[in-house]
């Protein structure tokens, strides 16, 4: 659907989906690392930089394409949309779970 509307090839859409899954995973790492200290900031930073650096270095092995400005813009828009959705789901899950205090 998005592929035909924005005239994006299937392989490029697969790359965008791969990056979005990585972005959501990085958001999960950031959530787990809170509250931040120096070690946790280092972990979040290396996770984010490492993921996108690895996708660039191993794009042929992963069958990923370089994104043009159009696809990169779509990725950024989708990533921005993912942030509030993840926050809403995290809030709902936290509200419906029993907290155990040690």
Secondary structure, 3 states (H helix, E strand, C coil): CHHHHHCCCHHHHHHHHHHHHHHHHHHHHHHHCCCCCHHHHHHHHHHHHHHHHHHHHCHHHHCCCCCCHHHHHHHHHHHHHHHHHHHHHHHHHHHCCCCCCC
